[in-house]
Each structure stands twice: as structure tokens, then as C-alpha cells.
Amino acid sequence: MIRYITKEGEQKLREELEYLKTTKRKELAERLQKAIAFGDLSENFDYSNTKEEQGLVEARVAEIEHMLKNSEVVEQTSQSEKVAIGSTVTLVEGKESSVFTITGPQEANPLEGKLSAESPLGLALLGKKKGEKVTVETPGGVAEYLLKSIS
């Protein structure tokens, strides 16, 4: 299944992958060598801990490689009339205003203003135009937003 990702999201994944493959792998290999030098591995906490961490790093490397292989980079358009992945939107709910960038699910982080296109609000926004109202069912009830701007 192809997932969509922004250019920025792809770059962050590539940087993390590079760090894990070069710096982190080397660091773990050095820690393993030191732990092995202490002898009896069956009771060596540092050895066990490092091997576990090494497994987590390798799993993350495989996960990132899979995401990059199965993702399509979406170019952000600056003058779109409709909300799409890569769009930055300003939403108004009552007197509150919020700004979100619509992203693929793997780079979503609402605390950073990055909203997954697959979330309920993201799905409701896709294809909408400036000035339209967007209604979303939330755990707290129905929320209604005004789509103030798209960039």
C-alpha cells in the first residue's frame, strides 16, 4: 500500500536512517565489544541491554526503509484551491484559530501542527475549499470548523 509523505517528512526519515546506520550502529558495536571483554555474557547486564537496543535499532532501520520504499512524495503546492496532502490550513472553531499542515500518517504530530490525512479531521478536510465548513465527529461530540485559508 502506497502512503503519501511530504518532502520534509521524507528528508527527516532519510536523516534518521543515516544516523541509525552510521552513528548508532557504530556506537552499539563499540559497547558490545566492551561488554564482551568483561567475560561471562550470561550475567552481563550491559551486553544484554546493548543487544536488546541493537535489535530495536535494526527494527527501526527496517521500518524506515519500508516506509521510504512504499511512500510517494507529494509536492506541496503553494496556490491550491482545495486541501490536499502538503496543504497548510487555518481552521476556526468559535473564537479559536488553529494552523495545521496535512501530512501522511507516518509524519503526523498534532503537537507540531502536523495532521494526518487519515485522521478524522484530515479526511474531512481533504478536497475542501476556503470558506467551507467542516464537521467532524469527535469523542467529545461533533466539532465544526471554518476553513479560513489554504496555502
NULUM-903086 format. One record per atom (N, C-alpha, C): residue in one letter; x, y, z. Coordinates in steps of 0.02 Angstrom, whole numbers, padded with zeros to 5 digits, always signed. Layout:
NULUM-903086
aXYZ...
//
This chain:
NULUM-903086
m+00042-00059+00000m+00000+00000+00000m+00044+00062+00000i+00033+00105-00048i+00072+00167-00052i+00045+00218-00003r+00090+00249+00035r+00072+00303+00081r+00102+00367+00053y+00070+00421+00068y+00095+00486+00046y+00135+00519+00101i+00186+00555+00080i+00231+00589+00128i+00253+00655+00097t+00263+00704+00139t+00288+00768+00114t+00363+00764+00104k+00391+00810+00066k+00463+00812+00054k+00501+00819+00121e+00474+00861+00165e+00504+00870+00231e+00504+00805+00271g+00449+00769+00269g+00444+00706+00304g+00492+00654+00277e+00499+00652+00211e+00547+00607+00180e+00618+00624+00202q+00635+00688+00204q+00702+00709+00223q+00717+00689+00295k+00669+00698+00340k+00679+00679+00410k+00690+00604+00417l+00652+00565+00379l+00662+00492+00382l+00731+00473+00355r+00752+00504+00301r+00819+00489+00273r+00874+00508+00322e+00867+00564+00357e+00917+00585+00406e+00919+00536+00465e+00861+00515+00489e+00859+00467+00544e+00890+00401+00522l+00875+00379+00462l+00903+00316+00436l+00979+00320+00432e+01004+00375+00407e+01077+00385+00402e+01109+00383+00471y+01079+00417+00520y+01105+00418+00588y+01106+00347+00618l+01052+00310+00609l+01048+00243+00636l+01099+00196+00604k+01107+00201+00538k+01152+00156+00502k+01225+00171+00515t+01241+00233+00527t+01312+00251+00535t+01328+00260+00609t+01305+00313+00639t+01324+00330+00707t+01299+00280+00759k+01235+00264+00759k+01206+00221+00811k+01232+00150+00806r+01237+00122+00746r+01263+00054+00739r+01335+00050+00765k+01375+00100+00748k+01445+00100+00770k+01449+00105+00846e+01409+00148+00875e+01408+00156+00948e+01389+00090+00982l+01339+00057+00957l+01317-00007+00987l+01370-00061+00978a+01403-00063+00922a+01457-00112+00911a+01513-00102+00960e+01531-00039+00973e+01584-00024+01022e+01564-00045+01092r+01500-00032+01110r+01475-00052+01176r+01475-00128+01184l+01457-00163+01130l+01458-00236+01132l+01528-00263+01142q+01577-00233+01107q+01646-00256+01115q+01670-00247+01187k+01652-00190+01218k+01672-00178+01288k+01638-00229+01334a+01574-00242+01322a+01537-00289+01364a+01565-00360+01357i+01583-00379+01297i+01611-00446+01285i+01678-00453+01320a+01716-00399+01323a+01782-00401+01355a+01777-00416+01430f+01719-00405+01460f+01710-00419+01532f+01700-00493+01546g+01692-00533+01494g+01686-00606+01504g+01614-00629+01507d+01599-00673+01555d+01535-00707+01563d+01475-00666+01539l+01451-00683+01480l+01396-00645+01449l+01328-00662+01479s+01321-00719+01512s+01257-00739+01539s+01234-00692+01595e+01280-00661+01630e+01261-00616+01685e+01284-00545+01671n+01297-00529+01609n+01322-00463+01591n+01263-00419+01569f+01241-00375+01614f+01183-00333+01600f+01196-00287+01540d+01255-00258+01536d+01269-00211+01482d+01266-00246+01414y+01290-00308+01412y+01287-00347+01350y+01214-00359+01330s+01174-00383+01377s+01104-00398+01363s+01066-00335+01342n+01079-00281+01378n+01045-00217+01364n+01064-00191+01294t+01128-00195+01278t+01152-00171+01213t+01125-00214+01156k+01122-00280+01166k+01094-00325+01115k+01020-00308+01103e+00984-00294+01157e+00913-00276+01151e+00906-00210+01113e+00947-00161+01130e+00945-00097+01096e+00964-00105+01022q+01012-00149+01009q+01032-00162+00940q+00973-00190+00900g+00935-00234+00930g+00876-00262+00898g+00824-00208+00882l+00815-00162+00928l+00767-00107+00917l+00791-00061+00861v+00856-00048+00859v+00883-00006+00806v+00874-00039+00738e+00888-00103+00734e+00881-00139+00670e+00807-00142+00648a+00762-00148+00696a+00691-00147+00680a+00670-00079+00652r+00697-00026+00683r+00680+00042+00659r+00710+00054+00590v+00770+00030+00577v+00801+00037+00511v+00757+00003+00459a+00734-00058+00474a+00691-00094+00427a+00625-00057+00417e+00598-00030+00471e+00534+00007+00466e+00542+00069+00422i+00595+00107+00432i+00606+00168+00392i+00617+00150+00319e+00658+00099+00307e+00670+00078+00237e+00605+00057+00204h+00562+00022+00240h+00497+00001+00213h+00453+00063+00198m+00452+00111+00245m+00412+00171+00234m+00436+00209+00172l+00501+00217+00166l+00528+00254+00109l+00514+00218+00043k+00519+00152+00044k+00508+00113-00016k+00434+00116-00038n+00389+00121+00011n+00318+00118-00003n+00283+00185+00004s+00320+00239-00001s+00292+00306+00004s+00301+00344-00061e+00254+00387-00073e+00259+00432-00131e+00263+00503-00104v+00314+00539-00125v+00323+00608-00103v+00273+00652-00138v+00237+00692-00098v+00188+00738-00125v+00219+00808-00123e+00223+00839-00180e+00249+00908-00182e+00197+00955-00154q+00220+00999-00111q+00175+01049-00082q+00162+01104-00133t+00099+01116-00144t+00080+01169-00191t+00063+01231-00152s+00087+01288-00175s+00076+01349-00137s+00009+01382-00153q-00020+01369-00210q-00082+01401-00229q-00135+01351-00249s-00156+01310-00202s-00207+01261-00216s-00274+01286-00190e-00326+01272-00227e-00393+01293-00206e-00424+01241-00160k-00398+01180-00161k-00426+01127-00120k-00373+01098-00073v-00395+01075-00016v-00350+01045+00033v-00325+00977+00007a-00260+00967+00011a-00228+00905-00009a-00170+00891+00038i-00140+00833+00032i-00081+00819+00073i-00027+00870+00055g+00002+00900+00106g+00051+00953+00096g+00022+01023+00106s-00044+01029+00106s-00076+01094+00116s-00069+01116+00189t-00062+01181+00199t-00065+01209+00266t-00132+01246+00270v-00171+01229+00321v-00238+01257+00327v-00245+01295+00393t-00286+01345+00392t-00305+01381+00453t-00378+01366+00465l-00392+01339+00524l-00460+01321+00543l-00483+01365+00601v-00547+01384+00599v-00576+01424+00652v-00633+01384+00683e-00630+01378+00750e-00683+01345+00787e-00703+01394+00842g-00761+01424+00835g-00782+01476+00882g-00736+01536+00875k-00701+01552+00930k-00654+01608+00928k-00582+01584+00923e-00573+01518+00923e-00506+01489+00920e-00486+01475+00848s-00422+01487+00834s-00394+01476+00768s-00335+01427+00774s-00330+01379+00727s-00276+01331+00728s-00248+01323+00658v-00182+01311+00653v-00149+01301+00589v-00120+01231+00588f-00135+01194+00534f-00110+01126+00526f-00083+01116+00456t-00033+01073+00450t-00009+01050+00385t-00034+00979+00379i-00067+00964+00322i-00093+00897+00311i-00035+00853+00286t-00024+00797+00322t+00032+00753+00307t+00009+00681+00298g+00055+00639+00280g+00042+00567+00280g+00042+00544+00353p+00015+00485+00367p+00010+00462+00436p+00077+00453+00472q+00129+00434+00435q+00193+00421+00468q+00229+00483+00493e+00209+00543+00470e+00242+00603+00495e+00195+00648+00534a+00135+00624+00548a+00086+00664+00586a+00109+00675+00657n+00097+00736+00682n+00112+00754+00751n+00071+00816+00766p+00011+00808+00793p-00032+00866+00806p+00000+00920+00850l+00044+00900+00896l+00077+00949+00939l+00123+00994+00899e+00146+00971+00841e+00188+01011+00797e+00147+01041+00740g+00081+01034+00742g+00039+01060+00690g+00037+01018+00627k+00054+00954+00633k+00054+00908+00575k-00002+00858+00585l-00052+00862+00541l-00113+00823+00547l-00115+00769+00493s-00126+00707+00513s-00130+00651+00465s-00191+00658+00420a-00180+00647+00356a-00235+00648+00308a-00283+00590+00321e-00261+00541+00360e-00303+00483+00375e-00341+00491+00442s-00328+00546+00478s-00365+00558+00540s-00436+00581+00523p-00482+00579+00570p-00550+00602+00554p-00552+00675+00528l-00514+00720+00560l-00514+00789+00537l-00478+00795+00470g-00423+00759+00462g-00387+00760+00398g-00430+00736+00341l-00465+00680+00352l-00509+00654+00300l-00565+00703+00283a-00592+00736+00335a-00646+00784+00323a-00622+00846+00285l-00558+00864+00293l-00530+00923+00260l-00511+00911+00187l-00490+00850+00170l-00466+00836+00102l-00519+00855+00050g-00498+00895+00001g-00543+00915-00053g-00586+00976-00038k-00584+01001+00023k-00624+01060+00041k-00591+01123+00015k-00633+01176+00007k-00610+01241-00017k-00614+01292+00039k-00576+01346+00030k-00577+01402+00077k-00649+01426+00086g-00668+01437+00150g-00734+01462+00165g-00784+01407+00182e-00767+01345+00167e-00814+01290+00181e-00811+01272+00255k-00868+01244+00279k-00871+01219+00347k-00857+01145+00346v-00822+01122+00398v-00802+01052+00404v-00829+01027+00470t-00866+00972+00467t-00895+00942+00527t-00861+00876+00540v-00840+00865+00603v-00805+00804+00622v-00834+00776+00686e-00844+00711+00686e-00867+00676+00746e-00807+00663+00790t-00807+00688+00851t-00752+00678+00898t-00778+00641+00960p-00734+00615+01002p-00757+00582+01064p-00798+00629+01108g-00784+00694+01103g-00820+00743+01143g-00884+00769+01110g-00900+00742+01052g-00959+00764+01015g-00939+00790+00946v-00986+00823+00914v-00974+00849+00846v-00938+00916+00851a-00885+00923+00810a-00847+00986+00807a-00856+01015+00737e-00866+01081+00734e-00874+01113+00669e-00820+01167+00662y-00787+01165+00605y-00732+01212+00590y-00748+01251+00527l-00722+01311+00524l-00724+01350+00462l-00655+01348+00432l-00650+01330+00369l-00586+01327+00335l-00570+01398+00311k-00529+01433+00350k-00514+01504+00338k-00465+01514+00281s-00413+01472+00277s-00364+01480+00223s-00329+01415+00207i-00302+01412+00146i-00263+01355+00121i-00201+01384+00089s-00143+01357+00107s-00082+01379+00074s-00036+01320+00064
//
